[in-house]
Amino acid sequence: MTIQRRIAIAVVILAAVFVARHVSHRHDASTMAAPTKAATSMTAAPAEWRLGSLRLTPCELGQPHTALSIAAWCAPFEVPEDRAHPQGRKIAMRLAVVRSDAQVPAPDMVVFLAGGPGQAATQTYAAVEPAMAGVQAHRNVLLLDQRGTGGSHPLGCRDSEPGDAGESDEGGLDLARVRRETQHCLDALSPTADVRFYTTTDAVADLEDARRALGSPAVDLIGVSYGTRVAQQYAMHHPDAVRTLVLDGVVPNSLVLGEEFAVNLDAALKARFADCTADAACHARFGDPYQTLYQLRDALRANPHKVTFRDPQTYASTQRMLSSYVLATVVRMFAYSPETSALLPLSVDAAAHGDVGPLLGQAKLLAADLGDTMGSGLQYSVLCSEDASELQPRPQDKELILGDAMIEAFRTVCSVWPHGARPADFRQPLKSAVPALLMSGQYDPVTPPRYGDAVVKDLPNGRHFVLKGQGHNVVMRGCMPRLLSEFIDKADAKALDAGCLDRLSSLPPFVGFNGATP
């Protein structure tokens, strides 16, 4: 398989719209009218729109594997690959602006920063756009695909052979294979890209160039997951340009990506499975799902084996190795959203009794979509330049469900991948008076609420909401879209009446494939 697919599950560190793609945009059918309205309003628009020095023309932004699309305005935009040598190779960037419904929009511009690292803003925005309706009512939204993603010189590595999620023929992590395929990816990209220059720092410089080209508006940054790292770095280096800051699934600047994956997942699983043990029907049906999960892990450690299940899209009979490594990566994917984590007690119990279809079938759907929205080379450039030198083995995590396999995979990739420069102040916390709205999910397995708590301490005009029962990335949940709109309008997080968030709760665990107990 491709190195992208083999490591993508491991390197989906902070995937931006994991939840939104599969679930959130379906919650309120009325919100889906927004793209249609935008497309209709553009029919009478002029053929060209001038912003700053850029001439924008109408374009459509689609989302892979969906019918979602958004009417926008796009402009050609170039940046130097190596800013120390501006006369060298140029990168053609994909820049789009989603135009406000207002006849006279506010002068500041919203900037959406996608997650990953490796997701493209123009490809993922369609999934979160329903949550942005109130924002778009008054402001234009800038979407700039980060260099190395989407339409901005993507660093994608694919081959023709389909495969499974990072395991050897025996079902374990094959580091020698990871090393070979990383080198293969690098060899494929090197003729047209110097991968040292595809980092968060480079992305920040690109965004500032785009802002100036658009006439130097003040910006309202909305960073999701890894995008919160980009947002904080931008706010550190261009503080006068930032009007407001929104961080959803917060990554502290001090965090070494990958270091706490295992402990964070374990904590989220314990908390989520506690909902099952506290529910009479779930407890009677499944006992202790956390214990069952580890018993299944131990059995697969001792006896990894081939299993057969139906492909959820084609219904064709499919075989793959099932090992403790595969189980861990699949469970991690399920833990991202409350909808899929509610299925975990049922799916783990079924697998423990020999029926792997529910677990592996859903995982196949999720992994396929993520693989098509993530840029593997960009992931490696970011991780290897910014985190690898500080990523140390963690033998204390070996007995947790995720173990230390991901850390070993990252370290192996970065032993091959060239490293860019990390600024000396990169790990410094953002200390700013900018109005800031931070949000986390109670059961987030990747960026737990304590990360937001740490960051907001240095933001005196910031406020951190923890959404009960939710997972990774929560801007789509409950009344959060309304609070987001109010915050950006008034630039005052302290004044928000967030009582509506109290109505959120954990999704009851499924005791059967028809759902939870009524």
C-alpha positions as CSV (number, residue, x, y, z in Angstrom):
1,M,0.0,0.0,0.0
2,T,1.0,3.6,-0.1
3,I,3.0,5.1,2.7
4,Q,0.2,7.6,2.9
5,R,-2.4,5.0,3.8
6,R,0.0,2.9,5.9
7,I,0.9,5.8,8.1
8,A,-2.1,8.0,7.6
9,I,-4.1,6.5,10.4
10,A,-1.1,7.0,12.7
11,V,-0.4,10.5,11.3
12,V,-4.0,11.7,11.4
13,I,-2.8,13.6,14.3
14,L,-5.4,16.3,14.4
15,A,-7.6,15.7,11.4
16,A,-9.8,18.7,11.0
17,V,-13.2,17.5,9.7
18,F,-13.1,13.9,10.7
19,V,-16.5,14.3,12.5
20,A,-18.0,16.8,10.1
21,R,-17.4,14.7,7.0
22,H,-19.4,11.8,8.3
23,V,-21.9,13.2,10.7
24,S,-22.2,16.8,11.7
25,H,-23.3,18.3,8.4
26,R,-26.3,16.0,8.5
27,H,-27.7,17.3,11.8
28,D,-29.8,20.0,10.3
29,A,-30.9,19.6,6.7
30,S,-31.9,23.3,6.6
31,T,-28.2,24.3,6.9
32,M,-27.4,22.5,3.7
33,A,-29.2,25.3,1.8
34,A,-26.3,27.6,2.4
35,P,-24.1,26.4,-0.5
36,T,-27.1,26.5,-2.9
37,K,-27.9,30.0,-1.8
38,A,-24.3,31.1,-2.3
39,A,-24.2,29.5,-5.8
40,T,-27.5,31.2,-6.8
41,S,-26.3,34.6,-5.6
42,M,-23.2,34.3,-7.8
43,T,-25.1,33.9,-11.0
44,A,-25.7,37.6,-11.3
45,A,-22.3,38.5,-10.0
46,P,-19.7,40.2,-12.2
47,A,-17.1,38.1,-13.9
48,E,-14.2,39.6,-11.9
49,W,-13.8,40.8,-8.3
50,R,-10.8,42.9,-7.3
51,L,-9.5,42.6,-3.8
52,G,-6.2,44.3,-3.1
53,S,-3.8,43.4,-5.9
54,L,-5.7,40.2,-6.7
55,R,-8.2,39.6,-9.5
56,L,-10.6,36.9,-8.4
57,T,-13.0,35.0,-10.7
58,P,-15.9,32.6,-9.9
59,C,-15.0,29.0,-9.0
60,E,-16.5,26.0,-7.3
61,L,-14.9,24.2,-4.3
62,G,-15.8,20.6,-4.0
63,Q,-15.3,18.1,-1.3
64,P,-13.9,14.6,-2.2
65,H,-16.5,11.8,-2.2
66,T,-19.4,14.0,-1.6
67,A,-21.8,16.2,-3.6
68,L,-20.9,19.2,-1.4
69,S,-19.6,22.2,-3.2
70,I,-19.3,25.9,-2.4
71,A,-19.4,28.8,-4.8
72,A,-16.3,30.9,-4.3
73,W,-13.9,33.3,-6.0
74,C,-10.4,32.2,-6.9
75,A,-7.2,33.9,-7.9
76,P,-3.8,32.8,-9.0
77,F,-1.2,33.3,-6.3
78,E,2.5,32.4,-6.1
79,V,5.0,32.2,-3.3
80,P,8.7,31.3,-3.3
81,E,9.4,27.7,-2.2
82,D,12.6,28.8,-0.4
83,R,12.1,32.3,1.0
84,A,15.9,32.7,1.4
85,H,16.1,32.5,-2.4
86,P,13.0,34.3,-3.7
87,Q,14.2,34.1,-7.3
88,G,14.2,30.3,-7.2
89,R,11.3,27.9,-7.6
90,K,7.8,29.3,-7.2
91,I,4.8,27.4,-5.7
92,A,1.4,28.0,-7.3
93,M,-1.1,28.3,-4.3
94,R,-4.8,27.7,-4.4
95,L,-6.5,30.8,-3.0
96,A,-10.2,31.2,-2.7
97,V,-12.6,33.6,-1.0
98,V,-16.1,32.6,0.0
99,R,-18.0,35.9,-0.5
100,S,-20.2,37.2,2.3
101,D,-23.9,37.5,1.8
102,A,-23.7,41.1,3.0
103,Q,-23.8,43.8,0.4
104,V,-21.1,45.7,2.4
105,P,-19.1,43.1,4.4
106,A,-17.2,43.9,7.5
107,P,-13.6,45.0,6.6
108,D,-12.0,42.1,8.5
109,M,-11.7,38.7,6.8
110,V,-12.2,35.3,8.3
111,V,-9.4,32.8,7.6
112,F,-10.1,29.0,8.0
113,L,-7.1,26.9,8.8
114,A,-7.5,23.2,8.2
115,G,-6.1,20.4,10.3
116,G,-4.0,17.3,9.7
117,P,-1.3,18.3,9.1
118,G,-2.1,17.7,5.5
119,Q,-5.7,18.7,4.9
120,A,-6.5,21.5,2.4
121,A,-8.8,24.4,3.4
122,T,-10.6,24.4,0.0
123,Q,-11.4,20.7,0.2
124,T,-12.5,20.6,3.9
125,Y,-14.4,23.8,4.2
126,A,-17.6,22.5,2.6
127,A,-18.0,20.1,5.6
128,V,-17.9,22.9,8.2
129,E,-19.6,25.6,6.1
130,P,-23.0,25.1,7.7
131,A,-21.5,26.2,11.0
132,M,-20.2,29.3,9.3
133,A,-23.5,30.6,8.0
134,G,-23.7,33.3,10.7
135,V,-20.0,34.3,10.1
136,Q,-20.5,34.5,6.3
137,A,-23.5,36.7,6.7
138,H,-21.2,39.6,7.5
139,R,-17.7,38.6,6.5
140,N,-15.7,37.2,3.6
141,V,-13.8,33.9,4.3
142,L,-10.3,33.2,3.0
143,L,-9.3,29.7,2.1
144,L,-5.7,29.2,1.3
145,D,-4.6,25.6,0.8
146,Q,-1.4,25.2,2.9
147,R,1.6,24.5,0.7
148,G,1.9,20.8,0.1
149,T,-1.9,20.2,0.2
150,G,-4.9,20.4,-2.1
151,G,-4.2,22.8,-5.0
152,S,-1.0,24.2,-3.5
153,H,1.7,22.0,-4.9
154,P,0.5,18.9,-3.1
155,L,3.1,16.5,-1.7
156,G,1.0,13.3,-2.2
157,C,2.6,9.9,-2.4
158,R,0.5,7.1,-3.9
159,D,1.2,3.9,-5.6
160,S,-1.0,1.5,-7.5
161,E,-1.2,-1.2,-4.9
162,P,-4.0,-1.1,-2.4
163,G,-3.1,-2.3,1.1
164,D,-3.8,-2.2,4.8
165,A,-3.1,0.3,7.6
166,G,0.6,0.0,8.3
167,E,1.0,-3.6,9.0
168,S,3.4,-6.3,7.8
169,D,2.2,-9.5,6.3
170,E,1.9,-10.8,9.9
171,G,-0.2,-7.8,11.0
172,G,2.4,-5.9,12.9
173,L,4.1,-2.6,12.2
174,D,6.9,-3.2,9.6
175,L,9.5,-0.4,10.2
176,A,11.8,-1.6,7.4
177,R,8.8,-1.3,5.0
178,V,8.0,2.1,6.4
179,R,11.6,3.2,5.8
180,R,11.6,1.9,2.2
181,E,8.3,3.5,1.3
182,T,9.2,6.8,2.9
183,Q,12.3,6.8,0.7
184,H,10.2,5.9,-2.3
185,C,7.9,8.9,-1.5
186,L,10.8,11.2,-1.1
187,D,12.4,10.1,-4.4
188,A,9.1,10.7,-6.2
189,L,8.7,14.2,-4.8
190,S,12.3,15.5,-4.9
191,P,12.4,16.5,-8.6
192,T,9.7,19.1,-8.1
193,A,9.8,19.9,-4.3
194,D,12.4,20.6,-1.6
195,V,10.4,19.1,1.2
196,R,12.4,21.0,3.9
197,F,10.3,24.1,3.0
198,Y,6.8,22.8,3.7
199,T,6.4,23.6,7.4
200,T,4.1,25.5,9.7
201,T,6.5,28.4,9.6
202,D,6.4,28.5,5.8
203,A,2.6,28.3,5.9
204,V,2.5,31.3,8.2
205,A,4.6,33.3,5.8
206,D,2.4,32.3,2.9
207,L,-0.7,33.4,4.8
208,E,0.8,36.8,5.5
209,D,1.7,37.2,1.8
210,A,-1.9,36.4,0.9
211,R,-3.3,38.8,3.4
212,R,-1.2,41.6,2.0
213,A,-2.1,40.7,-1.5
214,L,-5.8,41.0,-0.5
215,G,-5.3,44.5,0.8
216,S,-4.0,43.8,4.3
217,P,-7.3,43.3,6.1
218,A,-7.4,42.4,9.8
219,V,-8.1,38.7,10.1
220,D,-10.3,36.5,12.3
221,L,-8.4,33.2,12.5
222,I,-10.3,29.9,12.8
223,G,-7.9,27.1,13.4
224,V,-9.1,23.5,13.7
225,S,-6.9,20.8,15.2
226,Y,-3.4,21.1,13.6
227,G,-4.7,24.4,12.2
228,T,-4.6,25.7,15.8
229,R,-0.8,25.4,15.7
230,V,-0.8,27.5,12.5
231,A,-3.1,30.0,14.0
232,Q,-1.0,30.5,17.2
233,Q,2.2,30.8,15.2
234,Y,0.7,33.4,13.0
235,A,-0.7,35.3,15.9
236,M,2.8,35.3,17.5
237,H,4.5,36.6,14.5
238,H,1.8,39.0,13.1
239,P,-0.1,40.1,16.2
240,D,-1.2,43.4,14.7
241,A,-3.0,41.6,11.9
242,V,-5.2,39.4,14.1
243,R,-8.6,40.7,15.2
244,T,-9.9,37.5,16.8
245,L,-8.7,34.0,17.4
246,V,-10.7,30.7,17.4
247,L,-9.1,27.4,18.3
248,D,-11.1,24.2,18.0
249,G,-9.2,21.1,19.2
250,V,-6.3,23.0,20.7
251,V,-2.6,22.1,20.1
252,P,-0.3,24.0,22.6
253,N,2.8,25.3,21.0
254,S,4.8,23.3,23.6
255,L,3.3,20.0,22.5
256,V,5.4,17.5,20.6
257,L,3.0,16.0,18.2
258,G,2.7,12.2,18.8
259,E,4.2,12.2,22.3
260,E,0.9,11.7,24.1
261,F,-1.2,9.8,21.6
262,A,-1.3,6.6,23.7
263,V,-2.2,8.2,27.0
264,N,-4.8,10.5,25.5
265,L,-6.5,7.7,23.7
266,D,-6.5,5.5,26.8
267,A,-8.0,8.3,28.9
268,A,-10.8,9.0,26.3
269,L,-11.6,5.3,26.1
270,K,-11.8,4.9,29.8
271,A,-14.2,7.8,30.1
272,R,-16.3,6.8,27.1
273,F,-16.6,3.2,28.3
274,A,-17.6,4.4,31.7
275,D,-20.8,5.6,30.1
276,C,-21.5,2.0,29.2
277,T,-20.8,0.6,32.7
278,A,-23.0,3.3,34.1
279,D,-25.9,2.4,31.7
280,A,-27.8,-0.6,33.0
281,A,-28.6,-2.0,29.5
282,C,-25.1,-1.5,28.2
283,H,-23.5,-3.0,31.3
284,A,-25.8,-6.0,31.2
285,R,-25.1,-6.6,27.5
286,F,-21.3,-5.9,27.4
287,G,-20.0,-6.0,31.0
288,D,-16.8,-3.9,31.1
289,P,-15.9,-2.9,27.5
290,Y,-12.6,-1.5,28.5
291,Q,-11.6,-4.9,29.9
292,T,-13.0,-6.7,26.8
293,L,-10.9,-4.4,24.6
294,Y,-7.7,-5.3,26.3
295,Q,-8.5,-9.0,26.4
296,L,-9.1,-8.8,22.7
297,R,-5.8,-7.0,22.3
298,D,-3.9,-9.7,24.3
299,A,-5.5,-12.4,22.2
300,L,-4.5,-10.8,19.0
301,R,-0.9,-10.2,20.3
302,A,-0.7,-13.9,20.8
303,N,-2.5,-14.9,17.6
304,P,-2.8,-12.4,14.8
305,H,-4.8,-14.0,12.0
306,K,-6.6,-13.3,8.7
307,V,-10.2,-12.4,9.0
308,T,-12.9,-12.1,6.4
309,F,-15.6,-9.4,6.3
310,R,-17.9,-7.7,3.8
311,D,-16.7,-4.5,2.2
312,P,-19.2,-1.9,3.4
313,Q,-19.3,-0.2,-0.1
314,T,-19.2,-3.1,-2.5
315,Y,-20.3,-5.9,-0.2
316,A,-17.6,-8.0,-1.7
317,S,-15.9,-10.5,0.6
318,T,-12.6,-9.0,1.9
319,Q,-9.7,-10.5,3.8
320,R,-7.0,-8.8,5.9
321,M,-4.8,-9.5,8.8
322,L,-6.2,-8.7,12.2
323,S,-3.5,-7.9,14.8
324,S,-3.2,-5.9,18.0
325,Y,-1.7,-3.1,15.9
326,V,-4.7,-3.1,13.5
327,L,-7.1,-3.1,16.4
328,A,-5.4,-0.1,18.0
329,T,-5.5,2.0,14.9
330,V,-9.1,1.1,14.2
331,V,-10.2,1.9,17.8
332,R,-8.4,5.2,17.6
333,M,-10.4,6.2,14.5
334,F,-13.7,5.2,16.2
335,A,-12.8,7.4,19.3
336,Y,-12.8,10.7,17.3
337,S,-16.5,11.2,17.2
338,P,-19.3,10.5,19.7
339,E,-21.3,8.7,17.0
340,T,-18.6,6.2,16.2
341,S,-17.4,5.9,19.8
342,A,-20.9,5.0,20.8
343,L,-20.5,2.0,18.6
344,L,-17.3,0.8,20.3
345,P,-18.7,-1.4,23.1
346,L,-20.9,-3.2,20.5
347,S,-18.2,-3.5,17.9
348,V,-15.5,-4.6,20.3
349,D,-17.8,-7.2,21.8
350,A,-18.7,-8.5,18.3
351,A,-15.0,-8.7,17.4
352,A,-14.3,-10.6,20.6
353,H,-16.9,-13.1,19.6
354,G,-15.5,-13.5,16.1
355,D,-17.6,-10.9,14.1
356,V,-15.1,-8.3,12.9
357,G,-17.4,-6.8,10.2
358,P,-18.7,-3.9,12.3
359,L,-15.3,-2.8,13.4
360,L,-13.3,-3.3,10.2
361,G,-16.1,-2.2,7.8
362,Q,-16.6,1.2,9.4
363,A,-12.8,1.6,9.7
364,K,-12.4,1.0,6.0
365,L,-14.8,3.8,5.2
366,L,-13.1,6.3,7.6
367,A,-9.6,5.4,6.5
368,A,-10.4,5.7,2.8
369,D,-11.9,9.2,3.2
370,L,-9.0,10.4,5.4
371,G,-6.5,9.0,2.9
372,D,-8.0,11.1,0.2
373,T,-7.9,14.4,2.1
374,M,-4.5,14.1,3.7
375,G,-1.2,15.0,2.1
376,S,1.3,12.5,3.4
377,G,4.5,14.4,2.3
378,L,3.2,17.6,4.1
379,Q,2.6,15.6,7.2
380,Y,6.2,14.3,7.2
381,S,7.7,17.7,6.5
382,V,5.8,19.2,9.4
383,L,6.5,16.4,11.9
384,C,10.1,15.8,11.0
385,S,10.9,19.5,11.0
386,E,9.0,20.5,14.1
387,D,8.6,17.5,16.4
388,A,10.9,14.6,15.5
389,S,14.0,15.9,17.4
390,E,12.0,15.9,20.6
391,L,10.0,12.8,20.1
392,Q,11.5,10.2,22.4
393,P,10.6,6.5,22.9
394,R,7.9,6.0,25.6
395,P,8.3,2.4,26.9
396,Q,5.8,3.3,29.7
397,D,3.1,3.4,27.0
398,K,3.8,-0.1,25.6
399,E,1.0,-1.8,27.5
400,L,-1.6,0.8,26.5
401,I,-4.0,-0.1,23.6
402,L,-2.0,2.2,21.2
403,G,1.3,1.2,22.6
404,D,4.4,2.9,21.2
405,A,4.0,1.9,17.6
406,M,3.1,5.3,16.3
407,I,6.1,6.9,17.9
408,E,8.3,4.3,16.3
409,A,6.6,4.9,13.0
410,F,7.2,8.7,13.2
411,R,10.8,8.3,14.2
412,T,11.4,5.9,11.4
413,V,9.8,8.2,8.8
414,C,11.9,11.1,10.1
415,S,15.1,9.1,9.9
416,V,14.6,9.3,6.1
417,W,12.7,12.6,5.6
418,P,14.7,15.8,5.3
419,H,14.2,18.3,8.2
420,G,13.5,22.0,7.8
421,A,14.3,24.6,10.3
422,R,12.3,25.2,13.5
423,P,12.4,28.8,14.8
424,A,13.9,29.3,18.2
425,D,10.7,30.6,19.6
426,F,8.5,27.9,18.2
427,R,7.7,26.2,21.5
428,Q,6.9,29.5,23.3
429,P,3.3,29.8,24.4
430,L,1.2,32.4,22.7
431,K,0.8,35.3,25.1
432,S,-1.6,37.8,23.7
433,A,-4.5,40.1,24.5
434,V,-6.3,39.1,21.3
435,P,-10.0,38.1,21.9
436,A,-9.9,34.3,21.8
437,L,-12.5,31.5,21.8
438,L,-11.2,28.0,22.5
439,M,-13.3,24.8,22.4
440,S,-12.6,21.2,23.2
441,G,-14.6,17.9,23.3
442,Q,-14.9,16.2,26.7
443,Y,-13.9,12.9,25.1
444,D,-11.3,14.1,22.6
445,P,-8.8,11.3,22.2
446,V,-6.2,13.6,20.5
447,T,-6.4,17.2,21.8
448,P,-8.0,16.7,25.3
449,P,-9.5,19.7,27.2
450,R,-6.4,20.1,29.3
451,Y,-4.6,21.4,26.2
452,G,-7.1,24.2,25.9
453,D,-6.9,24.9,29.6
454,A,-3.1,25.4,29.3
455,V,-3.3,27.7,26.3
456,V,-6.1,29.9,27.6
457,K,-4.0,30.8,30.7
458,D,-1.9,33.1,28.5
459,L,-4.9,34.7,26.8
460,P,-6.5,37.1,29.2
461,N,-9.3,37.9,26.8
462,G,-9.8,34.2,26.0
463,R,-12.4,31.7,27.1
464,H,-12.4,27.9,26.8
465,F,-15.5,25.8,26.4
466,V,-15.5,22.1,27.0
467,L,-18.4,20.5,25.2
468,K,-20.0,17.6,27.2
469,G,-19.9,14.2,25.5
470,Q,-18.2,15.4,22.4
471,G,-15.0,14.2,20.7
472,H,-12.4,15.8,18.4
473,N,-13.5,19.1,16.7
474,V,-16.7,20.6,18.0
475,V,-17.4,23.8,16.1
476,M,-20.4,22.0,14.4
477,R,-21.9,20.8,17.7
478,G,-25.0,22.2,19.4
479,C,-25.2,25.9,19.6
480,M,-21.5,26.4,18.9
481,P,-22.1,27.8,15.4
482,R,-24.2,30.6,17.0
483,L,-21.6,31.3,19.7
484,L,-18.9,31.4,17.0
485,S,-20.8,34.0,15.0
486,E,-21.5,36.1,18.0
487,F,-17.9,36.0,19.1
488,I,-16.6,37.1,15.8
489,D,-19.2,39.8,15.5
490,K,-18.5,41.3,18.9
491,A,-14.9,40.2,19.5
492,D,-15.7,39.4,23.2
493,A,-15.6,35.8,24.4
494,K,-16.3,36.8,28.0
495,A,-19.7,38.2,27.1
496,L,-21.0,35.1,25.4
497,D,-24.0,33.4,27.0
498,A,-23.0,29.8,26.7
499,G,-25.8,28.3,28.7
500,C,-27.1,26.6,25.5
501,L,-24.1,24.3,25.6
502,D,-25.5,22.7,28.8
503,R,-28.0,20.9,26.6
504,L,-25.3,18.8,25.1
505,S,-24.7,15.3,26.5
506,S,-23.0,12.0,25.7
507,L,-24.6,9.9,23.0
508,P,-25.8,6.7,24.7
509,P,-23.8,3.6,23.8
510,F,-25.3,1.3,21.3
511,V,-26.5,-2.0,22.7
512,G,-27.5,-3.3,19.2
513,F,-27.2,-2.1,15.7
514,N,-30.6,-0.4,16.0
515,G,-29.1,2.0,18.6
516,A,-29.2,2.6,22.3
517,T,-31.9,1.4,24.7
518,P,-35.0,3.7,24.3
